[in-house]
Amino acid sequence: MYHVRKEFMARRQAAVVLQRVVRGVHARKQFVEAKAAAITLQAAVRRCQARRRYLAVRGAAVKTQAAVWCVVARKRYLKQRASIALLKAALRMYHVRKEFVVQRQAAINIQAPMRMYHVRKEFIAQRQAAIVLQRVVRGVHARKQLVEAKAAAITLQAAVQRYQARRRYLAVRGAA
């Protein structure tokens, strides 16, 4: 009986080892399957989370782009509006300047004959004053020249008379 028991125990031990190996293989297989299922589930969850994050980022990017485009469009609009206002102002200024030039030319055409009359009148008065002044100056100058000519003539006559008198004296003295 001892042998039988020993053989039974050996078989039992072999069965336990075999069961343990089978259970280990089975447990490892279940673990690998569970692990694969967990990885698949995690991948699906991560994919879902990544998609949500992507959609959130894309939504934020779309909103940011919309805001940027809005700012750019507003700046472009304001620039165009300022350019239009500047162009309108330049056009108004051109028309006002043109009207001013026409009115100024009309005023000049009206004022020119009157100014010419006054300027001519003043010119004639100044010319008459210059003529009178020249006449007076020429008269004074002529009288001065006359006085100088008379003085020169008198001096010359006196010199001639002295010369003649000296010749007569020398002639009378030389004859005596």
Sequence and secondary structure as in RCSB ss.txt:
>XXXX:A:sequence
MYHVRKEFMARRQAAVVLQRVVRGVHARKQFVEAKAAAITLQAAVRRCQARRRYLAVRGAAVKTQAAVWCVVARK
RYLKQRASIALLKAALRMYHVRKEFVVQRQAAINIQAPMRMYHVRKEFIAQRQAAIVLQRVVRGVHARKQLVEAK
AAAITLQAAVQRYQARRRYLAVRGAA
>XXXX:A:secstr
 HHHHHHHHHHHHHHHHHHHHHHHHHHHHHHHHHHHHHHHHHHHHHHHHHHHHHHHHHHHHHHHHHHHHHHHHHH
HHHHHHHHHHHHHHHHHHHHHHHHHHHHHHHHHHHHHHHHHHHHHHHHHHHHHHHHHHHHHHHHHHHHHHHHHHH
HHHHHHHHHHHHHHHHHHHHHHHHH 
